[in-house]
């Protein structure tokens, strides 16, 4: 196991590859050892680099609601009750209108869908 490596910011893909290789070498480090500390810091550096290089876009509000409904066996009628009417739910699900602040709060409170996802403007459907 390699135990000495000068940790440095990851600025290029070659740095990233070297860091990932080192992670493999340090993976079985025992907690409390210098190797384990190095592994932890390396993980933070890798995470920061990947977040900058490969950002993940927030999901579309409609897709997030549809996913929640599917995962919880809910239908459009139940969404309609929550949003105030079936037609309102239909407009939202068909990307015709965004949610109101009251509807965002209700979906967040009742279904636990993060408000930062729901607050996004509805993207036009393809």
N, C-alpha and C positions, 0 to 999 in steps of 0.2 A: 504494500500500500504506500502510495506517495504521501509524505507527511509535510513537506515544505513546498509552498507555492506562494508567490507574492500576489495576493489578491489585488485586483485592479478593476476599474470600471470596464464593462463590456461595451465596446464601441463599434464593433464590426462583426460580421458573420463568422470570421475566423476566430475571434475572441470567444464568441458564443459556442462554437464547436469545441474549442479547447476546454471551456468551462464545463460543458456537458460531459466531456470525457473524464474530467476530474471528478465530477459528481459520481460517475460510475465507480471510480476508484475509491471514493470516500464513503460510498453508500452504507457499508456495514460498520461504520465507525461507532464505537461505544460512547454512550452519553457521558458528558463531562470531560471528554478528552479534547485536546487541541484539534484533532481531526474532525470531531463532531462540531466544534465551534466553526471551523473552516467550512464545513458542509452547510451549516446554517447561513453563514454570510454569503456563501456562493449561491445558495438558493434565492436569497434576496436580490442579489445582483442579476441573476438570470431572469427572475420574475420582472424586475424593472426593465430590462432590455426587451423582453418579449412583449410587455405591455406597450412599449413605445414603437416597436417594429411591427407588431401584429395586433393592432387594436381590434377589439370585438365591438361591433355596433350594438347598441341597445335594440332589443326586439321591438317590432312594430306593436303598438297597443292592441290592435285587433287580433294579431296572431297570439299575443300573450293571453288575451281573454279566451280565445278559442282553445288554446292549449289547456288553460285552467279548466274550462268547461269539459273538455274531453277527458282529462285526468280524473275529474270528480263526478262523471256521469250526469252532467247538467245539460239541459236543453235550452233552446232559444227563449222559450216561454219563461223560464226561471230568470234569464238575463233581463227579459222584458219587465218582469216584476221589480227587479232591482233598479232598472233605469227609469221606470215610470210608465213605460208602455212597450208593447211588442213592436210598434212601428219605429220607436226610438232605437230599440235594440237592432232592428233590421237596418236602419240607416247607418248606424255605427258599424255593424258587421260587414256592410257592403261598401265601406270606405267613403260614405257620402258626408259624414259629419264627425267632428271630434266630440269627446265627452265634456260635459260641463264640470265645473269644480265640485259641485254637489255629487254628481255621479262618480267622479274620481274618488272622492272621499268615501262614498258608499262601497264601491268595489274594493277599495283598500281595507276598510273596516270589516266588511262582511266576508269577503273572499281572500283577503290578505295579499292581493296583487300589489306589488310596489308602486307607489304613486309616481315615482320618477319615470316609470315605463308608461303609465296611463296618461300622463300629462303631455306626452309628445303629440304633435299634430298627426292626424291620420294620413298615411301615405296613400297615394292614389293606387287603386287596384290595377293589376296588369290586364 
